[in-house]
Amino acid sequence: MSTSVPQTGTSGPPGPAGTTPVLELRDVAVHFGGVKAVDGISLQLESGLIYGIIGPNGSGKSTLIAAVTRLTPLTRGELLLDGRPVHDVAASRLAGLGVARTFQTVRLLPDLTVRANVQIGADARSGDEAQQRRGPAGWLRPRAASPAVAEAVARTRLEGFEDHYPSELSYGTQRRVEIARAIAMGPRLLLLDEPTAGMNQTERAEISALMRSMRTDGLCQLLVEHDVQMMIDTCDYVFAMNSGRLIAQGAPADVVQDPAVQEAYLGRKWRDHARSE
Ligand SMILES: Nc1ncnc2c1ncn2[C@@H]1O[C@H](COP(=O)(O)OP(=O)(O)OP(=O)(O)O)[C@@H](O)[C@H]1O
């Protein structure tokens, strides 16, 4: 069963007694002038689970991810990573603290091979040391391939593509390289913002299977995705947002059936119109 969500207090599936959540949000808000993009969200994410955020366009999903990754300042609230406050930590330090992400659009370096692109993720693990090896454009200059790269390449089934350049790869494969780069960081928390956008069904199923396989490592994953079936197939627990707030949460198949969620997607006008017919 999904549950409607109180707007104060903390929500999320209960973790094993006594464990500290990987990520906790306490009353997080991000306002842009009068626009309350995120407006008082409290939740907890536990290790080894895949969480999803659904919601109609403009409901605040991307802003929430930007807040967690410190790319957008909080208007109010607290972020805790493994129980440690991070709402004042610079975005550039989050990788060193175990947070990795992929973006809505592919962001690979075109002049680097797959291996070198993934190595950038492995290098970001070492934090300050890596800062000293920044290239002229601000990107890290990759060093010799590390075991983390081979592991990430194997995990994402990219063997054979290591010496290819991004332009030689299909879109779906490029997205797998992005995920490989993120997991080469050895994160505790992986945020995936629409990782299957533009993919066909087979490629989507591959990403879903890849995410499921990474649960066994204790990795906590947070997925933003428009494809509802992908959410049902992939996530352990889903949060539904509308107008910057949580409106439901629970098992994915239940949340997508929740009347508040259906109304948020379809709109009251549409429902009223349907009733009058
Ligand atoms: N930098 C900004 N300045 C002003 N308003 C913004 C900014 N970023 C987002 N918004 C507004 O905040 C609200 C939430 O936007 P957001 O992109 O987080 O929603 P979303 O759920 O990710 O949407 P989509 O599914 O279309 O990506 C929208 O009304 C949007 O116009």
PDBQT file of the ligand as one rigid body, heavy atoms in Angstrom, charges set to zero:
ROOT
HETATM    1  N1  LIG A 301      16.669  27.957 -11.769  1.00  0.00    +0.000 N 
HETATM    2  C1  LIG A 301      15.345  28.127 -11.665  1.00  0.00    +0.000 A 
HETATM    3  N2  LIG A 301      14.796  29.342 -11.565  1.00  0.00    +0.000 NA
HETATM    4  C2  LIG A 301      13.459  29.507 -11.463  1.00  0.00    +0.000 A 
HETATM    5  N3  LIG A 301      12.587  28.493 -11.442  1.00  0.00    +0.000 NA
HETATM    6  C3  LIG A 301      13.067  27.251 -11.549  1.00  0.00    +0.000 A 
HETATM    7  C4  LIG A 301      14.464  26.990 -11.666  1.00  0.00    +0.000 A 
HETATM    8  N4  LIG A 301      14.657  25.643 -11.744  1.00  0.00    +0.000 NA
HETATM    9  C5  LIG A 301      13.434  25.098 -11.682  1.00  0.00    +0.000 A 
HETATM   10  N5  LIG A 301      12.474  26.061 -11.569  1.00  0.00    +0.000 N 
HETATM   11  C6  LIG A 301      11.034  25.851 -11.442  1.00  0.00    +0.000 C 
HETATM   12  O1  LIG A 301      10.850  24.974 -10.347  1.00  0.00    +0.000 OA
HETATM   13  C7  LIG A 301       9.789  24.059 -10.623  1.00  0.00    +0.000 C 
HETATM   14  C8  LIG A 301      10.310  22.625 -10.506  1.00  0.00    +0.000 C 
HETATM   15  O2  LIG A 301      11.167  22.370 -11.611  1.00  0.00    +0.000 OA
HETATM   16  P1  LIG A 301      11.978  21.011 -11.781  1.00  0.00    +0.000 P 
HETATM   17  O3  LIG A 301      12.808  21.123 -13.017  1.00  0.00    +0.000 OA
HETATM   18  O4  LIG A 301      12.677  20.686 -10.518  1.00  0.00    +0.000 OA
HETATM   19  O5  LIG A 301      10.785  19.976 -12.002  1.00  0.00    +0.000 OA
HETATM   20  P2  LIG A 301      10.879  18.477 -12.557  1.00  0.00    +0.000 P 
HETATM   21  O6  LIG A 301       9.900  17.699 -11.766  1.00  0.00    +0.000 OA
HETATM   22  O7  LIG A 301      12.280  18.004 -12.556  1.00  0.00    +0.000 OA
HETATM   23  O8  LIG A 301      10.363  18.667 -14.046  1.00  0.00    +0.000 OA
HETATM   24  P3  LIG A 301      10.700  17.795 -15.372  1.00  0.00    +0.000 P 
HETATM   25  O9  LIG A 301      10.064  16.456 -15.149  1.00  0.00    +0.000 OA
HETATM   26  O10 LIG A 301      10.041  18.573 -16.466  1.00  0.00    +0.000 OA
HETATM   27  O11 LIG A 301      12.208  17.712 -15.494  1.00  0.00    +0.000 OA
HETATM   28  C9  LIG A 301       9.246  24.425 -11.990  1.00  0.00    +0.000 C 
HETATM   29  O12 LIG A 301       8.162  25.317 -11.803  1.00  0.00    +0.000 OA
HETATM   30  C10 LIG A 301      10.411  25.132 -12.638  1.00  0.00    +0.000 C 
HETATM   31  O13 LIG A 301       9.973  26.044 -13.624  1.00  0.00    +0.000 OA
ENDROOT
TORSDOF 0
